[in-house]
Amino acid sequence: AREAGLSGDAPKTPENQEIVARHRMKYYYDKYGAEGAARAWYGGESAVNSPSRKGYFSYDPTVGEYGADIMARMRMGAEFC
């Protein structure tokens, strides 16, 4: 929360969660680009360069599959704008 500009004792409201999530996603995007940001969000920063790493459960997509899926969804959304 502090990294996003909130106080350490800021209430855990939906609005503050949005601020923190946006801040973290922007950090990931600036550091890794769009697909890397999706991978970092899904699997943590250590997973960005480990596309074959699985999610928590055995049936979860790999980090690479997740990143590719997010990119495909972004392209589909852009087609309708």
mmCIF file of the N, C-alpha and C atoms, coordinates in Angstrom:
data_MODEL
# 
_entry.id   MODEL 
# 
loop_
_atom_site.group_PDB 
_atom_site.id 
_atom_site.type_symbol 
_atom_site.label_atom_id 
_atom_site.label_alt_id 
_atom_site.label_comp_id 
_atom_site.label_asym_id 
_atom_site.label_entity_id 
_atom_site.label_seq_id 
_atom_site.pdbx_PDB_ins_code 
_atom_site.Cartn_x 
_atom_site.Cartn_y 
_atom_site.Cartn_z 
_atom_site.occupancy 
_atom_site.B_iso_or_equiv 
_atom_site.pdbx_formal_charge 
_atom_site.auth_seq_id 
_atom_site.auth_comp_id 
_atom_site.auth_asym_id 
_atom_site.auth_atom_id 
_atom_site.pdbx_PDB_model_num 
ATOM 1   N N  . ALA A 1 1  ? 0.822   -1.189  0.000   1.00 0.00 ? 1  ALA A N  1 
ATOM 2   C CA . ALA A 1 1  ? 0.000   0.000   0.000   1.00 0.00 ? 1  ALA A CA 1 
ATOM 3   C C  . ALA A 1 1  ? 0.871   1.258   0.000   1.00 0.00 ? 1  ALA A C  1 
ATOM 4   N N  . ARG A 1 2  ? 1.952   1.219   0.771   1.00 0.00 ? 2  ARG A N  1 
ATOM 5   C CA . ARG A 1 2  ? 2.829   2.397   0.837   1.00 0.00 ? 2  ARG A CA 1 
ATOM 6   C C  . ARG A 1 2  ? 3.443   2.711   -0.518  1.00 0.00 ? 2  ARG A C  1 
ATOM 7   N N  . GLU A 1 3  ? 3.846   1.671   -1.258  1.00 0.00 ? 3  GLU A N  1 
ATOM 8   C CA . GLU A 1 3  ? 4.438   1.895   -2.583  1.00 0.00 ? 3  GLU A CA 1 
ATOM 9   C C  . GLU A 1 3  ? 3.458   2.594   -3.513  1.00 0.00 ? 3  GLU A C  1 
ATOM 10  N N  . ALA A 1 4  ? 2.182   2.374   -3.300  1.00 0.00 ? 4  ALA A N  1 
ATOM 11  C CA . ALA A 1 4  ? 1.148   2.979   -4.143  1.00 0.00 ? 4  ALA A CA 1 
ATOM 12  C C  . ALA A 1 4  ? 0.712   4.345   -3.631  1.00 0.00 ? 4  ALA A C  1 
ATOM 13  N N  . GLY A 1 5  ? 1.343   4.816   -2.549  1.00 0.00 ? 5  GLY A N  1 
ATOM 14  C CA . GLY A 1 5  ? 1.036   6.143   -2.034  1.00 0.00 ? 5  GLY A CA 1 
ATOM 15  C C  . GLY A 1 5  ? 0.015   6.175   -0.921  1.00 0.00 ? 5  GLY A C  1 
ATOM 16  N N  . LEU A 1 6  ? -0.381  5.017   -0.429  1.00 0.00 ? 6  LEU A N  1 
ATOM 17  C CA . LEU A 1 6  ? -1.327  4.960   0.680   1.00 0.00 ? 6  LEU A CA 1 
ATOM 18  C C  . LEU A 1 6  ? -0.572  4.802   1.993   1.00 0.00 ? 6  LEU A C  1 
ATOM 19  N N  . SER A 1 7  ? -1.226  5.136   3.077   1.00 0.00 ? 7  SER A N  1 
ATOM 20  C CA . SER A 1 7  ? -0.589  4.941   4.379   1.00 0.00 ? 7  SER A CA 1 
ATOM 21  C C  . SER A 1 7  ? -0.586  3.451   4.720   1.00 0.00 ? 7  SER A C  1 
ATOM 22  N N  . GLY A 1 8  ? 0.300   3.066   5.598   1.00 0.00 ? 8  GLY A N  1 
ATOM 23  C CA . GLY A 1 8  ? 0.401   1.669   5.989   1.00 0.00 ? 8  GLY A CA 1 
ATOM 24  C C  . GLY A 1 8  ? -0.847  1.141   6.666   1.00 0.00 ? 8  GLY A C  1 
ATOM 25  N N  . ASP A 1 9  ? -1.618  2.028   7.243   1.00 0.00 ? 9  ASP A N  1 
ATOM 26  C CA . ASP A 1 9  ? -2.846  1.599   7.919   1.00 0.00 ? 9  ASP A CA 1 
ATOM 27  C C  . ASP A 1 9  ? -4.104  1.974   7.122   1.00 0.00 ? 9  ASP A C  1 
ATOM 28  N N  . ALA A 1 10 ? -3.943  2.180   5.830   1.00 0.00 ? 10 ALA A N  1 
ATOM 29  C CA . ALA A 1 10 ? -5.094  2.528   4.978   1.00 0.00 ? 10 ALA A CA 1 
ATOM 30  C C  . ALA A 1 10 ? -6.127  1.407   5.045   1.00 0.00 ? 10 ALA A C  1 
ATOM 31  N N  . PRO A 1 11 ? -7.397  1.752   5.092   1.00 0.00 ? 11 PRO A N  1 
ATOM 32  C CA . PRO A 1 11 ? -8.420  0.705   5.140   1.00 0.00 ? 11 PRO A CA 1 
ATOM 33  C C  . PRO A 1 11 ? -8.418  -0.142  3.868   1.00 0.00 ? 11 PRO A C  1 
ATOM 34  N N  . LYS A 1 12 ? -8.775  -1.384  4.010   1.00 0.00 ? 12 LYS A N  1 
ATOM 35  C CA . LYS A 1 12 ? -8.787  -2.312  2.868   1.00 0.00 ? 12 LYS A CA 1 
ATOM 36  C C  . LYS A 1 12 ? -10.131 -2.215  2.150   1.00 0.00 ? 12 LYS A C  1 
ATOM 37  N N  . THR A 1 13 ? -10.309 -1.094  1.492   1.00 0.00 ? 13 THR A N  1 
ATOM 38  C CA . THR A 1 13 ? -11.540 -0.848  0.744   1.00 0.00 ? 13 THR A CA 1 
ATOM 39  C C  . THR A 1 13 ? -11.334 -1.261  -0.709  1.00 0.00 ? 13 THR A C  1 
ATOM 40  N N  . PRO A 1 14 ? -12.414 -1.470  -1.450  1.00 0.00 ? 14 PRO A N  1 
ATOM 41  C CA . PRO A 1 14 ? -12.272 -1.752  -2.883  1.00 0.00 ? 14 PRO A CA 1 
ATOM 42  C C  . PRO A 1 14 ? -11.516 -0.640  -3.619  1.00 0.00 ? 14 PRO A C  1 
ATOM 43  N N  . GLU A 1 15 ? -11.736 0.594   -3.218  1.00 0.00 ? 15 GLU A N  1 
ATOM 44  C CA . GLU A 1 15 ? -11.064 1.716   -3.874  1.00 0.00 ? 15 GLU A CA 1 
ATOM 45  C C  . GLU A 1 15 ? -9.546  1.649   -3.642  1.00 0.00 ? 15 GLU A C  1 
ATOM 46  N N  . ASN A 1 16 ? -9.135  1.338   -2.413  1.00 0.00 ? 16 ASN A N  1 
ATOM 47  C CA . ASN A 1 16 ? -7.709  1.240   -2.122  1.00 0.00 ? 16 ASN A CA 1 
ATOM 48  C C  . ASN A 1 16 ? -7.087  0.012   -2.774  1.00 0.00 ? 16 ASN A C  1 
ATOM 49  N N  . GLN A 1 17 ? -7.834  -1.068  -2.843  1.00 0.00 ? 17 GLN A N  1 
ATOM 50  C CA . GLN A 1 17 ? -7.333  -2.248  -3.540  1.00 0.00 ? 17 GLN A CA 1 
ATOM 51  C C  . GLN A 1 17 ? -7.093  -1.942  -5.013  1.00 0.00 ? 17 GLN A C  1 
ATOM 52  N N  . GLU A 1 18 ? -7.970  -1.147  -5.602  1.00 0.00 ? 18 GLU A N  1 
ATOM 53  C CA . GLU A 1 18 ? -7.820  -0.732  -7.001  1.00 0.00 ? 18 GLU A CA 1 
ATOM 54  C C  . GLU A 1 18 ? -6.555  0.105   -7.179  1.00 0.00 ? 18 GLU A C  1 
ATOM 55  N N  . ILE A 1 19 ? -6.301  1.006   -6.250  1.00 0.00 ? 19 ILE A N  1 
ATOM 56  C CA . ILE A 1 19 ? -5.101  1.848   -6.315  1.00 0.00 ? 19 ILE A CA 1 
ATOM 57  C C  . ILE A 1 19 ? -3.852  0.979   -6.268  1.00 0.00 ? 19 ILE A C  1 
ATOM 58  N N  . VAL A 1 20 ? -3.817  0.038   -5.346  1.00 0.00 ? 20 VAL A N  1 
ATOM 59  C CA . VAL A 1 20 ? -2.646  -0.836  -5.199  1.00 0.00 ? 20 VAL A CA 1 
ATOM 60  C C  . VAL A 1 20 ? -2.477  -1.723  -6.430  1.00 0.00 ? 20 VAL A C  1 
ATOM 61  N N  . ALA A 1 21 ? -3.575  -2.295  -6.925  1.00 0.00 ? 21 ALA A N  1 
ATOM 62  C CA . ALA A 1 21 ? -3.502  -3.174  -8.096  1.00 0.00 ? 21 ALA A CA 1 
ATOM 63  C C  . ALA A 1 21 ? -3.018  -2.404  -9.327  1.00 0.00 ? 21 ALA A C  1 
ATOM 64  N N  . ARG A 1 22 ? -3.542  -1.210  -9.535  1.00 0.00 ? 22 ARG A N  1 
ATOM 65  C CA . ARG A 1 22 ? -3.108  -0.394  -10.685 1.00 0.00 ? 22 ARG A CA 1 
ATOM 66  C C  . ARG A 1 22 ? -1.622  -0.043  -10.576 1.00 0.00 ? 22 ARG A C  1 
ATOM 67  N N  . HIS A 1 23 ? -1.199  0.294   -9.373  1.00 0.00 ? 23 HIS A N  1 
ATOM 68  C CA . HIS A 1 23 ? 0.200   0.638   -9.155  1.00 0.00 ? 23 HIS A CA 1 
ATOM 69  C C  . HIS A 1 23 ? 1.108   -0.553  -9.474  1.00 0.00 ? 23 HIS A C  1 
ATOM 70  N N  . ARG A 1 24 ? 0.760   -1.721  -8.987  1.00 0.00 ? 24 ARG A N  1 
ATOM 71  C CA . ARG A 1 24 ? 1.585   -2.917  -9.200  1.00 0.00 ? 24 ARG A CA 1 
ATOM 72  C C  . ARG A 1 24 ? 1.585   -3.307  -10.682 1.00 0.00 ? 24 ARG A C  1 
ATOM 73  N N  . MET A 1 25 ? 0.423   -3.250  -11.326 1.00 0.00 ? 25 MET A N  1 
ATOM 74  C CA . MET A 1 25 ? 0.351   -3.612  -12.733 1.00 0.00 ? 25 MET A CA 1 
ATOM 75  C C  . MET A 1 25 ? 1.159   -2.638  -13.589 1.00 0.00 ? 25 MET A C  1 
ATOM 76  N N  . LYS A 1 26 ? 1.117   -1.355  -13.266 1.00 0.00 ? 26 LYS A N  1 
ATOM 77  C CA . LYS A 1 26 ? 1.922   -0.381  -14.012 1.00 0.00 ? 26 LYS A CA 1 
ATOM 78  C C  . LYS A 1 26 ? 3.408   -0.675  -13.828 1.00 0.00 ? 26 LYS A C  1 
ATOM 79  N N  . TYR A 1 27 ? 3.804   -1.022  -12.625 1.00 0.00 ? 27 TYR A N  1 
ATOM 80  C CA . TYR A 1 27 ? 5.199   -1.398  -12.370 1.00 0.00 ? 27 TYR A CA 1 
ATOM 81  C C  . TYR A 1 27 ? 5.599   -2.575  -13.249 1.00 0.00 ? 27 TYR A C  1 
ATOM 82  N N  . TYR A 1 28 ? 4.762   -3.616  -13.266 1.00 0.00 ? 28 TYR A N  1 
ATOM 83  C CA . TYR A 1 28 ? 5.050   -4.785  -14.096 1.00 0.00 ? 28 TYR A CA 1 
ATOM 84  C C  . TYR A 1 28 ? 5.093   -4.415  -15.577 1.00 0.00 ? 28 TYR A C  1 
ATOM 85  N N  . TYR A 1 29 ? 4.144   -3.610  -16.029 1.00 0.00 ? 29 TYR A N  1 
ATOM 86  C CA . TYR A 1 29 ? 4.086   -3.219  -17.442 1.00 0.00 ? 29 TYR A CA 1 
ATOM 87  C C  . TYR A 1 29 ? 5.331   -2.425  -17.840 1.00 0.00 ? 29 TYR A C  1 
ATOM 88  N N  . ASP A 1 30 ? 5.710   -1.475  -17.005 1.00 0.00 ? 30 ASP A N  1 
ATOM 89  C CA . ASP A 1 30 ? 6.887   -0.657  -17.310 1.00 0.00 ? 30 ASP A CA 1 
ATOM 90  C C  . ASP A 1 30 ? 8.157   -1.508  -17.346 1.00 0.00 ? 30 ASP A C  1 
ATOM 91  N N  . LYS A 1 31 ? 8.222   -2.518  -16.519 1.00 0.00 ? 31 LYS A N  1 
ATOM 92  C CA . LYS A 1 31 ? 9.418   -3.349  -16.418 1.00 0.00 ? 31 LYS A CA 1 
ATOM 93  C C  . LYS A 1 31 ? 9.459   -4.468  -17.458 1.00 0.00 ? 31 LYS A C  1 
ATOM 94  N N  . TYR A 1 32 ? 8.292   -5.089  -17.756 1.00 0.00 ? 32 TYR A N  1 
ATOM 95  C CA . TYR A 1 32 ? 8.262   -6.298  -18.582 1.00 0.00 ? 32 TYR A CA 1 
ATOM 96  C C  . TYR A 1 32 ? 7.446   -6.186  -19.865 1.00 0.00 ? 32 TYR A C  1 
ATOM 97  N N  . GLY A 1 33 ? 6.747   -5.092  -20.090 1.00 0.00 ? 33 GLY A N  1 
ATOM 98  C CA . GLY A 1 33 ? 5.860   -4.996  -21.246 1.00 0.00 ? 33 GLY A CA 1 
ATOM 99  C C  . GLY A 1 33 ? 4.531   -5.683  -20.948 1.00 0.00 ? 33 GLY A C  1 
ATOM 100 N N  . ALA A 1 34 ? 3.650   -5.697  -21.946 1.00 0.00 ? 34 ALA A N  1 
ATOM 101 C CA . ALA A 1 34 ? 2.283   -6.173  -21.729 1.00 0.00 ? 34 ALA A CA 1 
ATOM 102 C C  . ALA A 1 34 ? 2.218   -7.652  -21.344 1.00 0.00 ? 34 ALA A C  1 
ATOM 103 N N  . GLU A 1 35 ? 2.805   -8.532  -22.159 1.00 0.00 ? 35 GLU A N  1 
ATOM 104 C CA . GLU A 1 35 ? 2.709   -9.963  -21.841 1.00 0.00 ? 35 GLU A CA 1 
ATOM 105 C C  . GLU A 1 35 ? 3.489   -10.306 -20.582 1.00 0.00 ? 35 GLU A C  1 
ATOM 106 N N  . GLY A 1 36 ? 4.632   -9.681  -20.385 1.00 0.00 ? 36 GLY A N  1 
ATOM 107 C CA . GLY A 1 36 ? 5.404   -9.908  -19.167 1.00 0.00 ? 36 GLY A CA 1 
ATOM 108 C C  . GLY A 1 36 ? 4.655   -9.460  -17.929 1.00 0.00 ? 36 GLY A C  1 
ATOM 109 N N  . ALA A 1 37 ? 3.893   -8.369  -18.053 1.00 0.00 ? 37 ALA A N  1 
ATOM 110 C CA . ALA A 1 37 ? 3.087   -7.900  -16.922 1.00 0.00 ? 37 ALA A CA 1 
ATOM 111 C C  . ALA A 1 37 ? 2.019   -8.936  -16.564 1.00 0.00 ? 37 ALA A C  1 
ATOM 112 N N  . ALA A 1 38 ? 1.395   -9.513  -17.575 1.00 0.00 ? 38 ALA A N  1 
ATOM 113 C CA . ALA A 1 38 ? 0.389   -10.551 -17.318 1.00 0.00 ? 38 ALA A CA 1 
ATOM 114 C C  . ALA A 1 38 ? 1.026   -11.758 -16.642 1.00 0.00 ? 38 ALA A C  1 
ATOM 115 N N  . ARG A 1 39 ? 2.206   -12.144 -17.116 1.00 0.00 ? 39 ARG A N  1 
ATOM 116 C CA . ARG A 1 39 ? 2.903   -13.286 -16.504 1.00 0.00 ? 39 ARG A CA 1 
ATOM 117 C C  . ARG A 1 39 ? 3.271   -12.995 -15.054 1.00 0.00 ? 39 ARG A C  1 
ATOM 118 N N  . ALA A 1 40 ? 3.777   -11.791 -14.788 1.00 0.00 ? 40 ALA A N  1 
ATOM 119 C CA . ALA A 1 40 ? 4.163   -11.419 -13.429 1.00 0.00 ? 40 ALA A CA 1 
ATOM 120 C C  . ALA A 1 40 ? 2.948   -11.367 -12.515 1.00 0.00 ? 40 ALA A C  1 
ATOM 121 N N  . TRP A 1 41 ? 1.842   -10.862 -13.021 1.00 0.00 ? 41 TRP A N  1 
ATOM 122 C CA . TRP A 1 41 ? 0.610   -10.789 -12.226 1.00 0.00 ? 41 TRP A CA 1 
ATOM 123 C C  . TRP A 1 41 ? 0.139   -12.188 -11.847 1.00 0.00 ? 41 TRP A C  1 
ATOM 124 N N  . TYR A 1 42 ? 0.241   -13.106 -12.786 1.00 0.00 ? 42 TYR A N  1 
ATOM 125 C CA . TYR A 1 42 ? -0.240  -14.479 -12.589 1.00 0.00 ? 42 TYR A CA 1 
ATOM 126 C C  . TYR A 1 42 ? 0.705   -15.318 -11.735 1.00 0.00 ? 42 TYR A C  1 
ATOM 127 N N  . GLY A 1 43 ? 2.009   -15.225 -12.005 1.00 0.00 ? 43 GLY A N  1 
ATOM 128 C CA . GLY A 1 43 ? 2.944   -16.129 -11.350 1.00 0.00 ? 43 GLY A CA 1 
ATOM 129 C C  . GLY A 1 43 ? 4.023   -15.480 -10.519 1.00 0.00 ? 43 GLY A C  1 
ATOM 130 N N  . GLY A 1 44 ? 3.984   -14.149 -10.383 1.00 0.00 ? 44 GLY A N  1 
ATOM 131 C CA . GLY A 1 44 ? 5.039   -13.458 -9.668  1.00 0.00 ? 44 GLY A CA 1 
ATOM 132 C C  . GLY A 1 44 ? 6.189   -13.114 -10.603 1.00 0.00 ? 44 GLY A C  1 
ATOM 133 N N  . GLU A 1 45 ? 7.021   -12.200 -10.175 1.00 0.00 ? 45 GLU A N  1 
ATOM 134 C CA . GLU A 1 45 ? 8.111   -11.742 -11.038 1.00 0.00 ? 45 GLU A CA 1 
ATOM 135 C C  . GLU A 1 45 ? 9.063   -12.861 -11.422 1.00 0.00 ? 45 GLU A C  1 
ATOM 136 N N  . SER A 1 46 ? 9.255   -13.832 -10.553 1.00 0.00 ? 46 SER A N  1 
ATOM 137 C CA . SER A 1 46 ? 10.176  -14.925 -10.878 1.00 0.00 ? 46 SER A CA 1 
ATOM 138 C C  . SER A 1 46 ? 9.656   -15.801 -12.008 1.00 0.00 ? 46 SER A C  1 
ATOM 139 N N  . ALA A 1 47 ? 8.381   -15.700 -12.333 1.00 0.00 ? 47 ALA A N  1 
ATOM 140 C CA . ALA A 1 47 ? 7.783   -16.529 -13.381 1.00 0.00 ? 47 ALA A CA 1 
ATOM 141 C C  . ALA A 1 47 ? 7.818   -15.879 -14.758 1.00 0.00 ? 47 ALA A C  1 
ATOM 142 N N  . VAL A 1 48 ? 8.189   -14.618 -14.841 1.00 0.00 ? 48 VAL A N  1 
ATOM 143 C CA . VAL A 1 48 ? 8.153   -13.904 -16.117 1.00 0.00 ? 48 VAL A CA 1 
ATOM 144 C C  . VAL A 1 48 ? 8.951   -14.642 -17.188 1.00 0.00 ? 48 VAL A C  1 
ATOM 145 N N  . ASN A 1 49 ? 10.107  -15.128 -16.840 1.00 0.00 ? 49 ASN A N  1 
ATOM 146 C CA . ASN A 1 49 ? 10.970  -15.817 -17.798 1.00 0.00 ? 49 ASN A CA 1 
ATOM 147 C C  . ASN A 1 49 ? 10.905  -17.327 -17.661 1.00 0.00 ? 49 ASN A C  1 
ATOM 148 N N  . SER A 1 50 ? 9.830   -17.815 -17.065 1.00 0.00 ? 50 SER A N  1 
ATOM 149 C CA . SER A 1 50 ? 9.631   -19.262 -16.899 1.00 0.00 ? 50 SER A CA 1 
ATOM 150 C C  . SER A 1 50 ? 8.270   -19.653 -17.470 1.00 0.00 ? 50 SER A C  1 
ATOM 151 N N  . PRO A 1 51 ? 8.102   -19.569 -18.807 1.00 0.00 ? 51 PRO A N  1 
ATOM 152 C CA . PRO A 1 51 ? 6.784   -19.774 -19.402 1.00 0.00 ? 51 PRO A CA 1 
ATOM 153 C C  . PRO A 1 51 ? 6.189   -21.160 -19.172 1.00 0.00 ? 51 PRO A C  1 
ATOM 154 N N  . SER A 1 52 ? 7.002   -22.147 -18.862 1.00 0.00 ? 52 SER A N  1 
ATOM 155 C CA . SER A 1 52 ? 6.447   -23.487 -18.655 1.00 0.00 ? 52 SER A CA 1 
ATOM 156 C C  . SER A 1 52 ? 6.034   -23.732 -17.202 1.00 0.00 ? 52 SER A C  1 
ATOM 157 N N  . ARG A 1 53 ? 6.281   -22.771 -16.350 1.00 0.00 ? 53 ARG A N  1 
ATOM 158 C CA . ARG A 1 53 ? 5.899   -22.910 -14.940 1.00 0.00 ? 53 ARG A CA 1 
ATOM 159 C C  . ARG A 1 53 ? 4.384   -22.995 -14.820 1.00 0.00 ? 53 ARG A C  1 
ATOM 160 N N  . LYS A 1 54 ? 3.923   -23.949 -14.030 1.00 0.00 ? 54 LYS A N  1 
ATOM 161 C CA . LYS A 1 54 ? 2.485   -24.152 -13.852 1.00 0.00 ? 54 LYS A CA 1 
ATOM 162 C C  . LYS A 1 54 ? 1.936   -23.216 -12.780 1.00 0.00 ? 54 LYS A C  1 
ATOM 163 N N  . GLY A 1 55 ? 0.611   -23.064 -12.812 1.00 0.00 ? 55 GLY A N  1 
ATOM 164 C CA . GLY A 1 55 ? -0.069  -22.336 -11.763 1.00 0.00 ? 55 GLY A CA 1 
ATOM 165 C C  . GLY A 1 55 ? -0.100  -23.172 -10.491 1.00 0.00 ? 55 GLY A C  1 
ATOM 166 N N  . TYR A 1 56 ? -0.907  -22.760 -9.555  1.00 0.00 ? 56 TYR A N  1 
ATOM 167 C CA . TYR A 1 56 ? -0.970  -23.428 -8.251  1.00 0.00 ? 56 TYR A CA 1 
ATOM 168 C C  . TYR A 1 56 ? -1.459  -24.866 -8.374  1.00 0.00 ? 56 TYR A C  1 
ATOM 169 N N  . PHE A 1 57 ? -2.514  -25.068 -9.121  1.00 0.00 ? 57 PHE A N  1 
ATOM 170 C CA . PHE A 1 57 ? -3.075  -26.406 -9.302  1.00 0.00 ? 57 PHE A CA 1 
ATOM 171 C C  . PHE A 1 57 ? -2.564  -27.015 -10.603 1.00 0.00 ? 57 PHE A C  1 
ATOM 172 N N  . SER A 1 58 ? -2.535  -28.331 -10.679 1.00 0.00 ? 58 SER A N  1 
ATOM 173 C CA . SER A 1 58 ? -2.001  -29.005 -11.863 1.00 0.00 ? 58 SER A CA 1 
ATOM 174 C C  . SER A 1 58 ? -2.804  -28.685 -13.122 1.00 0.00 ? 58 SER A C  1 
ATOM 175 N N  . TYR A 1 59 ? -4.065  -28.339 -12.974 1.00 0.00 ? 59 TYR A N  1 
ATOM 176 C CA . TYR A 1 59 ? -4.900  -28.039 -14.136 1.00 0.00 ? 59 TYR A CA 1 
ATOM 177 C C  . TYR A 1 59 ? -4.861  -26.554 -14.529 1.00 0.00 ? 59 TYR A C  1 
ATOM 178 N N  . ASP A 1 60 ? -4.150  -25.742 -13.782 1.00 0.00 ? 60 ASP A N  1 
ATOM 179 C CA . ASP A 1 60 ? -4.012  -24.332 -14.124 1.00 0.00 ? 60 ASP A CA 1 
ATOM 180 C C  . ASP A 1 60 ? -3.141  -24.182 -15.371 1.00 0.00 ? 60 ASP A C  1 
ATOM 181 N N  . PRO A 1 61 ? -3.339  -23.108 -16.141 1.00 0.00 ? 61 PRO A N  1 
ATOM 182 C CA . PRO A 1 61 ? -2.470  -22.895 -17.301 1.00 0.00 ? 61 PRO A CA 1 
ATOM 183 C C  . PRO A 1 61 ? -1.050  -22.562 -16.851 1.00 0.00 ? 61 PRO A C  1 
ATOM 184 N N  . THR A 1 62 ? -0.095  -22.780 -17.743 1.00 0.00 ? 62 THR A N  1 
ATOM 185 C CA . THR A 1 62 ? 1.273   -22.352 -17.449 1.00 0.00 ? 62 THR A CA 1 
ATOM 186 C C  . THR A 1 62 ? 1.325   -20.830 -17.515 1.00 0.00 ? 62 THR A C  1 
ATOM 187 N N  . VAL A 1 63 ? 2.417   -20.288 -17.030 1.00 0.00 ? 63 VAL A N  1 
ATOM 188 C CA . VAL A 1 63 ? 2.607   -18.840 -17.074 1.00 0.00 ? 63 VAL A CA 1 
ATOM 189 C C  . VAL A 1 63 ? 2.588   -18.353 -18.526 1.00 0.00 ? 63 VAL A C  1 
ATOM 190 N N  . GLY A 1 64 ? 3.230   -19.104 -19.421 1.00 0.00 ? 64 GLY A N  1 
ATOM 191 C CA . GLY A 1 64 ? 3.238   -18.734 -20.836 1.00 0.00 ? 64 GLY A CA 1 
ATOM 192 C C  . GLY A 1 64 ? 1.854   -18.786 -21.458 1.00 0.00 ? 64 GLY A C  1 
ATOM 193 N N  . GLU A 1 65 ? 1.083   -19.817 -21.125 1.00 0.00 ? 65 GLU A N  1 
ATOM 194 C CA . GLU A 1 65 ? -0.284  -19.930 -21.653 1.00 0.00 ? 65 GLU A CA 1 
ATOM 195 C C  . GLU A 1 65 ? -1.150  -18.774 -21.159 1.00 0.00 ? 65 GLU A C  1 
ATOM 196 N N  . TYR A 1 66 ? -0.992  -18.434 -19.886 1.00 0.00 ? 66 TYR A N  1 
ATOM 197 C CA . TYR A 1 66 ? -1.761  -17.330 -19.319 1.00 0.00 ? 66 TYR A CA 1 
ATOM 198 C C  . TYR A 1 66 ? -1.419  -16.018 -20.024 1.00 0.00 ? 66 TYR A C  1 
ATOM 199 N N  . GLY A 1 67 ? -0.118  -15.743 -20.175 1.00 0.00 ? 67 GLY A N  1 
ATOM 200 C CA . GLY A 1 67 ? 0.300   -14.510 -20.848 1.00 0.00 ? 67 GLY A CA 1 
ATOM 201 C C  . GLY A 1 67 ? -0.207  -14.447 -22.275 1.00 0.00 ? 67 GLY A C  1 
ATOM 202 N N  . ALA A 1 68 ? -0.123  -15.571 -23.000 1.00 0.00 ? 68 ALA A N  1 
ATOM 203 C CA . ALA A 1 68 ? -0.597  -15.609 -24.391 1.00 0.00 ? 68 ALA A CA 1 
ATOM 204 C C  . ALA A 1 68 ? -2.110  -15.403 -24.456 1.00 0.00 ? 68 ALA A C  1 
ATOM 205 N N  . ASP A 1 69 ? -2.829  -15.966 -23.504 1.00 0.00 ? 69 ASP A N  1 
ATOM 206 C CA . ASP A 1 69 ? -4.284  -15.811 -23.470 1.00 0.00 ? 69 ASP A CA 1 
ATOM 207 C C  . ASP A 1 69 ? -4.667  -14.358 -23.224 1.00 0.00 ? 69 ASP A C  1 
ATOM 208 N N  . ILE A 1 70 ? -3.987  -13.713 -22.310 1.00 0.00 ? 70 ILE A N  1 
ATOM 209 C CA . ILE A 1 70 ? -4.274  -12.298 -22.032 1.00 0.00 ? 70 ILE A CA 1 
ATOM 210 C C  . ILE A 1 70 ? -4.000  -11.454 -23.272 1.00 0.00 ? 70 ILE A C  1 
ATOM 211 N N  . MET A 1 71 ? -2.891  -11.719 -23.946 1.00 0.00 ? 71 MET A N  1 
ATOM 212 C CA . MET A 1 71 ? -2.569  -10.958 -25.156 1.00 0.00 ? 71 MET A CA 1 
ATOM 213 C C  . MET A 1 71 ? -3.624  -11.181 -26.239 1.00 0.00 ? 71 MET A C  1 
ATOM 214 N N  . ALA A 1 72 ? -4.086  -12.414 -26.390 1.00 0.00 ? 72 ALA A N  1 
ATOM 215 C CA . ALA A 1 72 ? -5.126  -12.702 -27.387 1.00 0.00 ? 72 ALA A CA 1 
ATOM 216 C C  . ALA A 1 72 ? -6.411  -11.964 -27.042 1.00 0.00 ? 72 ALA A C  1 
ATOM 217 N N  . ARG A 1 73 ? -6.757  -11.930 -25.778 1.00 0.00 ? 73 ARG A N  1 
ATOM 218 C CA . ARG A 1 73 ? -7.967  -11.211 -25.355 1.00 0.00 ? 73 ARG A CA 1 
ATOM 219 C C  . ARG A 1 73 ? -7.828  -9.712  -25.589 1.00 0.00 ? 73 ARG A C  1 
ATOM 220 N N  . MET A 1 74 ? -6.636  -9.194  -25.381 1.00 0.00 ? 74 MET A N  1 
ATOM 221 C CA . MET A 1 74 ? -6.410  -7.769  -25.640 1.00 0.00 ? 74 MET A CA 1 
ATOM 222 C C  . MET A 1 74 ? -6.562  -7.462  -27.125 1.00 0.00 ? 74 MET A C  1 
ATOM 223 N N  . ARG A 1 75 ? -6.025  -8.328  -27.983 1.00 0.00 ? 75 ARG A N  1 
ATOM 224 C CA . ARG A 1 75 ? -6.161  -8.114  -29.431 1.00 0.00 ? 75 ARG A CA 1 
ATOM 225 C C  . ARG A 1 75 ? -7.623  -8.196  -29.854 1.00 0.00 ? 75 ARG A C  1 
ATOM 226 N N  . MET A 1 76 ? -8.356  -9.147  -29.288 1.00 0.00 ? 76 MET A N  1 
ATOM 227 C CA . MET A 1 76 ? -9.781  -9.272  -29.629 1.00 0.00 ? 76 MET A CA 1 
ATOM 228 C C  . MET A 1 76 ? -10.528 -8.023  -29.213 1.00 0.00 ? 76 MET A C  1 
ATOM 229 N N  . GLY A 1 77 ? -10.219 -7.506  -28.033 1.00 0.00 ? 77 GLY A N  1 
ATOM 230 C CA . GLY A 1 77 ? -10.873 -6.288  -27.553 1.00 0.00 ? 77 GLY A CA 1 
ATOM 231 C C  . GLY A 1 77 ? -10.551 -5.108  -28.431 1.00 0.00 ? 77 GLY A C  1 
ATOM 232 N N  . ALA A 1 78 ? -9.320  -5.015  -28.907 1.00 0.00 ? 78 ALA A N  1 
ATOM 233 C CA . ALA A 1 78 ? -8.913  -3.904  -29.761 1.00 0.00 ? 78 ALA A CA 1 
ATOM 234 C C  . ALA A 1 78 ? -9.648  -3.935  -31.100 1.00 0.00 ? 78 ALA A C  1 
ATOM 235 N N  . GLU A 1 79 ? -9.992  -5.125  -31.565 1.00 0.00 ? 79 GLU A N  1 
ATOM 236 C CA . GLU A 1 79 ? -10.712 -5.237  -32.829 1.00 0.00 ? 79 GLU A CA 1 
ATOM 237 C C  . GLU A 1 79 ? -12.111 -4.638  -32.765 1.00 0.00 ? 79 GLU A C  1 
ATOM 238 N N  . PHE A 1 80 ? -12.661 -4.554  -31.543 1.00 0.00 ? 80 PHE A N  1 
ATOM 239 C CA . PHE A 1 80 ? -14.031 -4.064  -31.398 1.00 0.00 ? 80 PHE A CA 1 
ATOM 240 C C  . PHE A 1 80 ? -14.083 -2.595  -31.007 1.00 0.00 ? 80 PHE A C  1 
ATOM 241 N N  . CYS A 1 81 ? -12.916 -1.955  -30.890 1.00 0.00 ? 81 CYS A N  1 
ATOM 242 C CA . CYS A 1 81 ? -12.893 -0.534  -30.512 1.00 0.00 ? 81 CYS A CA 1 
ATOM 243 C C  . CYS A 1 81 ? -13.081 0.350   -31.720 1.00 0.00 ? 81 CYS A C  1 
# 
